[in-house]
Amino acid sequence: MIDFYLNNPDNKLRNNLTNTILLKNDSLDYHKSLEGYLPTTLYKLNNLSSRLNIEELYVKDESKRFGLNAFKALGASYAIYKQLIIDPSISTFCTATDGNHGRAVAWSANRNNKKSIIYVPKQTTSDRIKAIAGHGAEVIQLDLDYEETCKYALEMSNKMNWKLLQDASWDGYEEIPAYIMSGYLTHFIEMEDSINSINTPNIDIVFLQAGVGSWAASCIWYYLNRYKLNKPKIVLVEPENSSGILQSLLSNKRITPTGNFDTIMAGLNCGIPSKSGWNIIKNGCDAALTISDEYAKKSMRSLFYPINDDKKIISGESGAAGLGGLFKLIEEEKYEQFREHIGLNSNSRVLVFSTEGDTDKKNFNSIIN
Ligand SMILES: Cc1ncc(COP(=O)(O)O)c(C=O)c1O
């Protein structure tokens, strides 16, 4: 099974609805207006970077975001805010999710005194379901996989006149996912007083874990829009058994991946990539790589048990995947061409995001202990 792809992106942004919405972004002002907003912390792990023999390693820790243990509320809250400006009479928001996005929709709907109906696929664990229901949502588990659950949520929303708030786009459904992607821009803007400085970034490579690819695409869009050809190199990381983006890159078109979808990285366990996300990814990502669950575990443990005075970070299975990709590239000799392609060497300054905390406490504890 091929586990990586080296891309030669044209690094151009296309004029389309998603681009227009992203250009009009005002998410940071909106998020600042919410009670409990605080920028999340960017840690510099000096001892881990020395061990990995790279110059610098930064980790943006999203576990404290709005007290929700993941970054996803940045997107859902902003998209709901924009939808309610267009139509304040919306009574119910609906989505399909493997956990974090559903919790974010439930939290945001509840804050606006709206109902939420959240569909989850068969593999979603009870911890994750409870976390979503805790925000007043009706959570319905289906005996379907993630992609089928998305189709079901679409059908039910059309039938029941609910507003579908999906974090992936397809033909004819692009506006709401674009607002979600625009909401994600907040955490890249939060770093403008540190590593995302004015003319050139103070980092060389970014590792991004991907599910449907919306979040990774918003990051690529941000760096392309801000720095053009000076953008850092961007590597996407997916679970080896659920790799819609890698397989789409290998096929040169957006496809539903083959594989058994057996992974602990629940947030990344998706199907076909988002349409608008894919369009940005293929033109802007530099490489894609898949990792085994073992690398995700290793990365979780290395953040939980820091070296000397490095900061301890609680990072969940999907949250730690980007760093897992960096580990794999550094540890395995055979990726020499890959390392050269992205310029990964002892001078590299690398950014990863811990996109979730211990969102499934039982699993987290069994991996850490
Ligand atoms: C913790 C975490 N990280 C990363 C992602 C990837 O986001 P996307 O599905 O937009 O690729 C998700 C998606 O749910 C997630 O839950």
The ligand as an ORCA input file, in Angstrom:
! r2SCAN-3c Opt
* xyz 0 1
  C      -9.414     16.536     16.347
  C      -9.558     16.725     14.881
  N      -8.484     17.088     14.174
  C      -8.561     17.255     12.844
  C      -9.750     17.072     12.159
  C      -9.748     17.203     10.668
  O     -10.638     18.140     10.159
  P     -11.250     17.926      8.710
  O     -12.302     16.877      8.813
  O     -11.773     19.258      8.320
  O     -10.137     17.452      7.839
  C     -10.896     16.681     12.871
  C     -12.177     16.469     12.197
  O     -13.191     16.209     12.783
  C     -10.799     16.502     14.268
  O     -11.845     16.117     15.006
*
